[in-house]
Amino acid sequence: MKIALDAMGGDFAPAVTVEGAVETVNELPDTEVVLAGDEPALLRELSSKKYPQGRISIVHATEVVGMEEPPLQAVRKKKDSSLRRAVEMVKAGQADAAVSAGNSGAMMALALFLLGRSEGVERPAIATEMPSFENPFLLLDAGANVDCSAENVLQFALMGQRPRVGLLSRGEEPSKGNELTKEAFKLLEKSSVNFIGNIESRAVFLGHADVVVCDGFVGNIFLKTSEGLAEVVLKMIRREIGASRVGKLGYLLMKSGIRNFKKKTDYDEYGGAPLLGIRGTCFISHGRSSPKAIKNALTKAAEFARTRAHEAISAEIREYHASGKTPVAG
Amino acid sequence: MKIALDAMGGDFAPAVTVEGAVETVNELPDTEVVLAGDEPALLRELSSKKYPQGRISIVHATEVVGMEEPPLQAVRKKKDSSLRRAVEMVKAGQADAAVSAGNSGAMMALALFLLGRSEGVERPAIATEMPSFENPFLLLDAGANVDCSAENVLQFALMGQRPRVGLLSRGEEPSKGNELTKEAFKLLEKSSVNFIGNIESRAVFLGHADVVVCDGFVGNIFLKTSEGLAEVVLKMIRREIGASRVGKLGYLLMKSGIRNFKKKTDYDEYGGAPLLGIRGTCFISHGRSSPKAIKNALTKAAEFARTRAHEAISAEIREYHASGKTPVAG
């Protein structure tokens, strides 16, 4: 598998992206990484690294899309951005997947513009894997579409491709929720999806669903609230414990346990999230990604491309449309 | 202060509500509690308790509003519910505030029906106090209004009555968000509110805002995600730590630190949340409230009524309307 990496994307690029690429080719025997970005800067980063010859290459790009740049502007004005180069390689069949830790909105826009939507898909979504007390679950949409229709939410469920789909809401009864979730509930109930009904956050974290669907604004609030709270909870526990000598000793003894917990909930471990509903494989990774997170995103993208997962998703959507289950108007 | 308590509301009523009332009158010298509910059941609960004579009384009610009952049905059909009796006492001037750990939607509906909205308020909101790494912050709306307008969100900010108001969104720039938050951003910017802009969950938990506003669906997701995750994080840490003997010892040594952390983040400590924008003082408390949570809700409600906080909120809204800052149409 050959993965194109936007080597200039993310808060710590290109140092972290190059390091992630090097770790990937050192660990995965059958993977190549193409770094898209400023060639002199990338050569400098690579010069001190050890990796199998020929498994990392560079495609020069003169521009970088800023983290806060409006996506459409990035598409229209930055014709030579590292992000665009990475996606273009997928379009041209020169890479099996593209990965970026940069501007996720811009990547979605470029993926839509260059690769296009899968047949029948109205809105591609970001599918983020998150840990629970039991197995991880998939959250979608995690932020691509801030204003969604009920039909969009149903498609997210179809694209999720896992059993036990829950609709994130504010109570378990069908009547609990806003206009969007009430309408989406009806569509999900009638669909072929294994729909378990509305689900609240607590049940999500206990592992009661494999896929959690919602509009991208709510999904992003859910994701960021989880990440932010987990970070602050650990900070608060450390502060409380630091206040006593006995507590400090206890913390030292617990360290490996806390490390295991962190490992299981660490964003780095989850690495990247695919854009689902795109004709091709594109993964986004957190702006604050570490080399390990980049490596995990590259690894996941390679796996996703190898299993041709995006084709399975297209088939699912086609089947839904063919079944004649046309959505009920709101 | 005389507080009317819906003694039949909540998952563990009336045992927990009566115990909470008893603790309240034993601790607060100038407070009376009126228990609304099934008199024989309440007398049974009270028979074994010690408390100052005359400080707890009973108003008999034959019906109970179920936790999942549709609010309008509760208003129309249950004319003799304990919840209704409690709110009616506020209306009749027989109590300074009403508190319920029961159906929050039904309490909002009854408060609107019996007491009415404060002048100029479009939608009353639930204002929940939550802990952060620094000071607590107020989240509103925490769940009363699932579909809101930008003007509603602005009013939530005015009702919050604290400095540093943030708009919960998916990025800090004004352009980040959905249609509602983009419009609310414009209104907040022009208003008299000390608006600090969009805020993401992480910054909220670090204590960067005193008031966090959003629509009630998103607010409820934020609240439940925080509660659910905090619970599951502790569960996961305990599981990881229980896996090693040294870790277990460490946990024992850390116990007081963990206890302090829990105390600071415990829902029980925050107790109750006022309905803001109502002509009168009504507090809702978690369905799973402990006696301590009930006591804290009663105590907060008494304080809220004593300082006539709802009148200050009405004044704020009146002033906003008088200033001629009429909202800009979307």
Interface residues (C-beta under 8 A of the other chain):
Chain A: E68 P70 S132 F133 G143 V146 D147 L168 R170 G171 E173 S175 G177 N178 E179 T181 E200 S201 R202 A203 V204 F205 L206 D215 F217 V218 N220 I221 F222 K224 T225 S226 E227 G228 L229 A230 E231 V232 V233 K235 M236 I237 R239 E240 I241 G242 A243 S244 V246 G247 L249 G250 Y251 L252 L253 M254 K255 S256 G257 I258 N260 F261 K264 T265
Chain B: E68 P70 S132 F133 G143 V146 D147 L168 R170 G171 E173 S175 G177 N178 E179 T181 E200 S201 R202 A203 V204 F205 L206 D215 F217 V218 N220 I221 F222 K224 T225 S226 E227 G228 L229 A230 E231 V232 V233 K235 M236 I237 R239 E240 I241 A243 S244 V246 G247 L249 G250 Y251 L252 L253 M254 K255 S256 G257 I258 N260 F261 K264 T265
